[in-house]
């Protein structure tokens, strides 16, 4: 298993890819900052419409990214992520929602699932963890946005459970990837975060928090999400962890922390062929 950046074939476009997803069945990619037209804090491939960047430029960047993935422009579905743990089942009726207008994306949702082919799920990130799920047996997929709040609320596990309920997926068949996100090297949090995880996943405490003194801790969101997927029934060998810190690598990926709050968004896209 591995995560690597590959050329998107045009204008310095580079796309992050996991080896775990079979290319004959799924199309996926994690965008980087490379290949777009945005400037200043949004340089260059900002894909977030809600962060104060120029709308037309972001729409253009989204087209560039979809071109690079070999997807039909504007065919994706997006949501207005709120660090919650609500999941939406999407289908053909949702094609294009929010692709070119933020207020048309699905409100108050942090994970999308579908079994509709050629319907790319597209979520946005700047330090939060992208969790991608694909079941090659039932041909169903899901993408979740897992910051600390979503992770503590169990968004990854709940997305798996919803795929089981909606599509009859067996967790042991699901292939998963955990994308670039702020790493334990850079993610210092306070007592409030520790307390939140204590309520939902107390058994993870020693594995995901390292004390740095003064009631401060380093949180490992990659591992928290990996453990959660294992607890949801996924097999260890089916979980591909990028292990790439967005704050350490903020030249390649947008980082909310490293850029002091105002920055662009990378996207995680997953579609069934
Ligand atoms: Zn780091």
Boltz pocket constraint, residues with backbone or C-beta under 6 A from the ligand:
constraints:
  - pocket:
      binder: B
      contacts: [[A, 182], [A, 183], [A, 184], [A, 185], [A, 186], [A, 187], [A, 245], [A, 246], [A, 247], [A, 248], [A, 249]]
      max_distance: 6.0
